[in-house]
Amino acid sequence: MKGIIVGAGIGGLSTAIAMQQHHIDVKIYEASNKLSPIGAGILVPPNAMIILERYGLAEKIKHAGVCIDSTDIFSSNGRPIAQTSAHFTKNGTGYQVVAILRSTLQSILVDSLSPGALVTGKRCAYVNTKSDGIELFFEDGSSVSARYLVGADGLRSNVRASIFPDSALRYSGQICWRGLSEINLSSKWMKSLSEVWGPGIRFGFVPVGNSKVYWYATKRQEANGIDDPASVKERLLDIYSAFPTPVSEIISQTANSSIISDDLNDLRPLKSWFSKSTVLIGDAAHASTPNLGQGGAQAIEDSWVLAEKLAANTSIQNAFQQFEKLRFSKARKVTNMSWQIGKVTNLRNKQACRIRDALFRSVPDVMTRRQSRMMYDIPY
Ligand SMILES: Cc1cc2nc3c(=O)[nH]c(=O)nc-3n(C[C@H](O)[C@H](O)[C@H](O)COP(=O)(O)OP(=O)(O)OC[C@H]3O[C@@H](n4cnc5c(N)ncnc54)[C@H](O)[C@@H]3O)c2cc1C
């Protein structure tokens, strides 16, 4: 066997698909016994769709999700703040942001793997990496060896801890709830991601098909806030009570059991993503806060570039170096920009929020388009 991937999230699965396209022998080891992605829904932006098209998956994803036209931001009194197009054209082909259930996206990716490529129920404990190969040790006491390893085990990566023990997460100062609501929205909301910004709080929602609406809600607070699952909905209805229709209706129509909460962290940017025969991708390498909806897309971009470089090089270290050179700057920009947006949406002072909203209203279209191009265009 030539390569091993740890983690069957968006990044690990996409990388395995890309490697298979290059006829590279690969196996994924995933900690969970059963794949059940956390987080209800996800937005798949144009840069991810361009690459998923190369994997032959774009049509399936569009068909299974909802193609949206724009992101619309409102203030807590319902007044529009900003609108950004969800369309992007590359080489004459149009792409759109697709909103989809995470479980559906994951199934589409898993179904594209060769039989036997995915092994579940194997949690990586640590990795011993050398210049001519790796040894991967699992928590169940077993181990495997390979020529190289791709750490795709997410924000709290054990692979990263093995090769860069000093890496650290940064708490953004925001907690995030996510859920799935069963609600028929009026046509006004059906083709956009809508966000409402209030003082220190934010609520976003987007249809994902079959009368399901994926929503997320952030609030400025200390880390490790613990929610009582029995009363979380009442708490959310209270926090977002001043927000315009249909925010309360969306929360009310959500099953308590589908609501999850996380502290929003990113990864303090690393100086490098690889050491000897082990490389990191996706959140393990460059986790960002989710304010741009780009973390999964960046992992998908990694998958394409890494597989190409592995196929083109006999030296693993050369392949890792070229991969990092091509991907480092964009991933860093996304992490930094997302961190800054988080700060802006975290403002609590009402006067500061009014100034923020006014500033966002006055941002010229040309700047918004430049930012979208930075995220959506891919040079590889
Ligand atoms: C609130 C929120 C909203 C978001 N919205 C979007 C969005 O709209 N669009 C977007 O593109 N991105 C979004 N993201 C970011 C996106 O979810 C992540 O960037 C993406 O999931 C990263 O993929 P990954 O494969 O690197 O890691 P993950 O998806 O975290 O997958 C890691 C996998 O590794 C497995 N694993 C973990 N530890 C081990 C171990 N020790 N051994 C073996 N396996 C292990 C896990 O079980 C998991 O399957 C959002 C994130 C958050 C928090």
The ligand as an SDF file (V2000), in Angstrom:
LIG
                    3D

 53 58  0  0  0  0  0  0  0  0999 V2000
  -20.7160   25.9970   12.2990 C   0  0  0  0  0  0  0  0  0  0  0  0
  -19.9300   25.5930   11.1120 C   0  0  0  0  0  0  0  0  0  0  0  0
  -20.4340   25.8170    9.8300 C   0  0  0  0  0  0  0  0  0  0  0  0
  -19.6650   25.5170    8.7010 C   0  0  0  0  0  0  0  0  0  0  0  0
  -20.1800   25.7660    7.4700 N   0  0  0  0  0  0  0  0  0  0  0  0
  -19.4340   25.4950    6.3650 C   0  0  0  0  0  0  0  0  0  0  0  0
  -19.9610   25.7260    5.0570 C   0  0  0  0  0  0  0  0  0  0  0  0
  -21.1140   26.1560    4.8950 O   0  0  0  0  0  0  0  0  0  0  0  0
  -19.1790   25.4650    3.9800 N   0  0  0  0  0  0  0  0  0  0  0  0
  -17.8960   24.9690    4.1190 C   0  0  0  0  0  0  0  0  0  0  0  0
  -17.2120   24.7250    3.0990 O   0  0  0  0  0  0  0  0  0  0  0  0
  -17.3830   24.7140    5.3450 N   0  0  0  0  0  0  0  0  0  0  0  0
  -18.1190   24.9600    6.4640 C   0  0  0  0  0  0  0  0  0  0  0  0
  -17.6290   24.6870    7.7040 N   0  0  0  0  0  0  0  0  0  0  0  0
  -16.2680   24.1390    7.8330 C   0  0  0  0  0  0  0  0  0  0  0  0
  -16.2530   22.6530    7.5050 C   0  0  0  0  0  0  0  0  0  0  0  0
  -17.2020   21.9650    8.2780 O   0  0  0  0  0  0  0  0  0  0  0  0
  -14.8840   22.0890    7.7850 C   0  0  0  0  0  0  0  0  0  0  0  0
  -13.9030   22.9460    7.3000 O   0  0  0  0  0  0  0  0  0  0  0  0
  -14.7440   20.7290    7.0910 C   0  0  0  0  0  0  0  0  0  0  0  0
  -15.6580   19.8380    7.6420 O   0  0  0  0  0  0  0  0  0  0  0  0
  -13.3210   20.2450    7.2460 C   0  0  0  0  0  0  0  0  0  0  0  0
  -13.2310   18.9780    6.6830 O   0  0  0  0  0  0  0  0  0  0  0  0
  -12.1110   17.9710    7.1960 P   0  0  0  0  0  0  0  0  0  0  0  0
  -12.2980   16.7370    6.3830 O   0  0  0  0  0  0  0  0  0  0  0  0
  -10.8070   18.6390    7.2110 O   0  0  0  0  0  0  0  0  0  0  0  0
  -12.4760   17.7060    8.7320 O   0  0  0  0  0  0  0  0  0  0  0  0
  -13.7750   17.0650    9.3560 P   0  0  0  0  0  0  0  0  0  0  0  0
  -14.9640   17.3180    8.5210 O   0  0  0  0  0  0  0  0  0  0  0  0
  -13.8010   17.5080   10.7850 O   0  0  0  0  0  0  0  0  0  0  0  0
  -13.5070   15.5000    9.3140 O   0  0  0  0  0  0  0  0  0  0  0  0
  -12.5420   14.8810   10.1320 C   0  0  0  0  0  0  0  0  0  0  0  0
  -12.8260   13.3840   10.1550 C   0  0  0  0  0  0  0  0  0  0  0  0
  -11.7820   12.7700   10.8730 O   0  0  0  0  0  0  0  0  0  0  0  0
  -12.3170   11.8670   11.8170 C   0  0  0  0  0  0  0  0  0  0  0  0
  -11.3460   11.7770   12.9210 N   0  0  0  0  0  0  0  0  0  0  0  0
  -11.1330   12.6910   13.8940 C   0  0  0  0  0  0  0  0  0  0  0  0
  -10.1440   12.2780   14.7140 N   0  0  0  0  0  0  0  0  0  0  0  0
   -9.7330   11.0770   14.2230 C   0  0  0  0  0  0  0  0  0  0  0  0
   -8.7350   10.1460   14.6290 C   0  0  0  0  0  0  0  0  0  0  0  0
   -7.9570   10.3870   15.7120 N   0  0  0  0  0  0  0  0  0  0  0  0
   -8.5720    9.0030   13.9080 N   0  0  0  0  0  0  0  0  0  0  0  0
   -9.3560    8.7520   12.8040 C   0  0  0  0  0  0  0  0  0  0  0  0
  -10.3070    9.5950   12.3900 N   0  0  0  0  0  0  0  0  0  0  0  0
  -10.4990   10.7570   13.0780 C   0  0  0  0  0  0  0  0  0  0  0  0
  -13.6440   12.4860   12.2200 C   0  0  0  0  0  0  0  0  0  0  0  0
  -14.5180   11.5100   12.7780 O   0  0  0  0  0  0  0  0  0  0  0  0
  -14.1180   13.0320   10.8810 C   0  0  0  0  0  0  0  0  0  0  0  0
  -14.8310   12.0700   10.1410 O   0  0  0  0  0  0  0  0  0  0  0  0
  -18.3800   24.9650    8.8500 C   0  0  0  0  0  0  0  0  0  0  0  0
  -17.8730   24.6960   10.1340 C   0  0  0  0  0  0  0  0  0  0  0  0
  -18.6430   25.0060   11.2490 C   0  0  0  0  0  0  0  0  0  0  0  0
  -18.0690   24.7200   12.6160 C   0  0  0  0  0  0  0  0  0  0  0  0
  1  2  1  0
  2  3  1  0
  2 52  2  0
  3  4  2  0
  4  5  1  0
  4 50  1  0
  5  6  2  0
  6  7  1  0
  6 13  1  0
  7  8  2  0
  7  9  1  0
  9 10  1  0
 10 11  2  0
 10 12  1  0
 12 13  2  0
 13 14  1  0
 14 15  1  0
 14 50  1  0
 15 16  1  0
 16 17  1  0
 16 18  1  0
 18 19  1  0
 18 20  1  0
 20 21  1  0
 20 22  1  0
 22 23  1  0
 23 24  1  0
 24 25  2  0
 24 26  1  0
 24 27  1  0
 27 28  1  0
 28 29  2  0
 28 30  1  0
 28 31  1  0
 31 32  1  0
 32 33  1  0
 33 34  1  0
 33 48  1  0
 34 35  1  0
 35 36  1  0
 35 46  1  0
 36 37  1  0
 36 45  1  0
 37 38  2  0
 38 39  1  0
 39 40  1  0
 39 45  2  0
 40 41  1  0
 40 42  2  0
 42 43  1  0
 43 44  2  0
 44 45  1  0
 46 47  1  0
 46 48  1  0
 48 49  1  0
 50 51  2  0
 51 52  1  0
 52 53  1  0
M  END
$$$$
